[in-house]
Amino acid sequence: MSMPLSGVRVLDLTNVLAGPFCCHQLAHLGAEVIKVERPQGGDLARQLGADAELNRELMGVSFLAQNAGKRSVTLDLKQDEGREQFLALVASADVLVENFRPGVMRRLGLDYENLKRINERLIYCAISGFGQDGPLANYPAYDQIIQGMAGVMSITGAPEHAPYRVGYPLADTIGGLTAAMAINAALAETHRQAHFIDVSMLESVLSTMGWAVSNLLIAGRPPAPLGNDNVTASPSGTFRTADGLLNIAANKQEQFEALCRVLGHEEWIRDSRFAERQARLEHRRALSELIESALAFDTTEHWWKSLVAVGVPAGPVFTVAEALKHPQVRDRGLVECFDDSGIDRPLEVVSGGYRIDGKAPRVSTPPPRLGADNAALLVQTSAAPAHAREMGDK
């Protein structure tokens, strides 16, 4: 199918996750994404993941997860030859994404100001931990560092155990999505011109913490760890059943009353501790204990279906494996498969998490071997950049 970014060329100079995840989204929207990698080892993610043999082959699981549909060239940007070949690619590109520390590209003479002289319509996106300026701009940052400094860890976990980090690279992923959103907005400009997009992972994460931040800024209430409880409503959290756990979000009055009827305890509706929303928040623990005592008489599956049938949002707590195998996920095509994967087994990776015109986005090729597209994409240095596409000519 025709994809929104068909015909857009993206240079992906990024490593590990935030940048590769950004360009992963662009590839699934139809962009031609060219990874520009170091000749010695390439993207560090090629050496990361749970399979040691794939790491040795420079096709680590962490790389495979975010790089399907891309092409790979190897260039040493510190050498004249590599720089000339790179400039030829820049002249033909629409977007460049990098996640070096601020100042690295400037020291190479390949910063935004220099590159937009070669391509006056170049969208240059720099992803970093803290942004391109400010007192922490040059500090190194990984996902867990950002989770800690954004306050995410301070509100994650039960009060007696917090702080905890979120169990996957939340900050990297949010940073990548933020960059992809900003890039798409720049590409949609009617009379497109060059833009410099400065993505701070710290700010990206803080911007998603709307209620936690706003309760502090507007109401003066600092957020605190509540485990699996919802800060705004009760009963809304995770409850133990006869055989496992069930999430229940009875956030509205009518949902609470329906929950009471399903559990066979309509008297809770009239109990002064639970009759109103604020009272339920103040007596959360007592209410939760009563609910769990009722849920103990049957299974998660039973209560899940019973509650959903009367309009109470509820759902089991799945493992990742259970989530992926569930028909709701499996049958909508989130996972894309490559039989000819370039490794010793078929490859399955997740795509974009949405559909366009009823179809899940797909890329046509598996993640590339390091430098696989050198011959096809790199011009001879004697010809670069003279034979490159004219500045901004698309």
PyMOL commands that set and color helices and strands:
alter all, ss='L'
color gray80, all
select helices_A, chain A and resi 18-28+44-47+52-56+61-64+80-92+104-107+112-118+143-150+153-155+170-187+201-208+210-217+253-262+267-270+277-282+284-295+300-309+320-325+327-330+374-377
alter helices_A, ss='H'
color red, helices_A
select strands_A, chain A and resi 9-12+32-37+71-74+95-98+123-128+195-200+236-240+245-249+314-316+335-338+347-350
alter strands_A, ss='S'
color yellow, strands_A
deselect
rebuild
show_as cartoon
